[in-house]
Amino acid sequence: MNKNVFDFEITAVSPWIAVSTIPTKDSKLYNELIEKYGPSGVYQIAEKRNIESIGENLVDPNIGYIGKSQNVLNRTYSVRTEKGSHGAGRYIRQNELSRDEVMIRYIYT
């Protein structure tokens, strides 16, 4: 897989985790991730049932949402919260999806 096809360098790709487990700001895991990978990158959100077919692809029609941020963990925390303002969080609520069945991964840049 050529990881340099974009206009930035990918330094790491996280495994898929449930949206319900996105780390809270200043938690131990949050701080470890920021220290290890830095804050900026891209995040992808998909339903758990599609993860196997997505595989390691960075572009796939089964990825439901792609965003970028200078601080991906801060930006995506509102997807986890019940009343968060992030568009993906609103979609999860409106479609009565479980935050345990919606997954996110981070592509650090």
Beta strands, then each sheet from edge to edge (+ up, - down):
strand 1: 12-13
strand 2: 17-18
strand 3: 41-47
strand 4: 65-69
strand 5: 102-108
sheet 1: 1+ 5- 2+
sheet 2: 1+ 5- 3+ 4-
end
